[in-house]
Amino acid sequence: MSPLPATIPAIVRSRVRAAVRRRAPMSAAEAEQRALILRLLSLLSQYPDGELTAERARLASVVAALPASRAAAELGAFVSWFGAQEPDALARHYVETFDLRRRSSLYLTYYLHGDTRRRGMALLTLARRYRVAGWDADGGELPDHLPVVLEFAALAGPGAGEAPLRRHRRGLELIHRALTEAESPYRHLLSALLSLLPPASEADRAAVAKLAAEGPPDEEVGLDPYGTHPGHGAYGSYGEGEFAPPAAFVPPIPAAPTRVPPTATSPRKESRP
């Protein structure tokens, strides 16, 4: 029941509610801590190569120095696990979690648009947003890759910088759900991130449940100009992680994994979905 009198016009009530929900402006210190958390999330959600694993102790000390918050607690839980694993085990877990399971892919526009023409436009729009903000993502990853989106949010600030995260809130919720079901420690990173965003609405929760059951749109088209990868067959081999049993959801043509596990004889290679 609304605490406001029913005689107040609806538009006034909605504006009052919006004012009540609006957070007070962040201080410079709070904004700096938020940017640090986002940058830590960006780093820790990247592939754990030798450079990253060599910095585990320093990253853990930075996390330990964060002011108490839910995000800091979730980051602490993650770095405790991250620091205790062998590098090869970390690499295998990352590939199995994010590259071989579409349901926990880190490419955010996939959850909103699937493999459709709209996804190609969404990628272009996101890249254009980065350019307008004066940021060069260096072309090493697609602009919707979560570590890239997090780095932009850290650099550009809570307003425009975090807008792509807010837009893809439902995809982030689905990734978190998949990681929780898989009991992956990476769920702590998603929990930390979601704690920074506005609370999920009933509409958000309903949409996430529908997405989990049915999957994203499945128009099977290319994603030019970002490219597709020929030679993977009509459905290829993409491992586990479908959104639902085959009778309920047939996934679109799978892309090549974004990464492959490093071996002693071959360097790690990258490709894009």
Buried (B, 14 or more C-beta within 10 A) or exposed (E): EEEEEEEEEEEEBEEBEEEEEEEEEEEEEEEEBBBBBBBBBBBBBBBBBEEBBEEBEEBBEBBEEBEEBEBBBBBBBBBEBBEEBEBEEBBBBBBBBBBBBBBBBBBBBBBBBBBBBBBBEBBBEBBEBBEEEEBEBEEEBBBBBBBBBBBBBBBBBBEEBBBBBEBBBBBBBBBBBBBBEBEBBBBBBBBBBBBBBEEBEEEBEEBBEEBBEEBBBBEEBBBEEBEBBEEBEEEEEBEEBBBBEEEEBEBBBBBBBBBBBBEEEEEBEEEBB
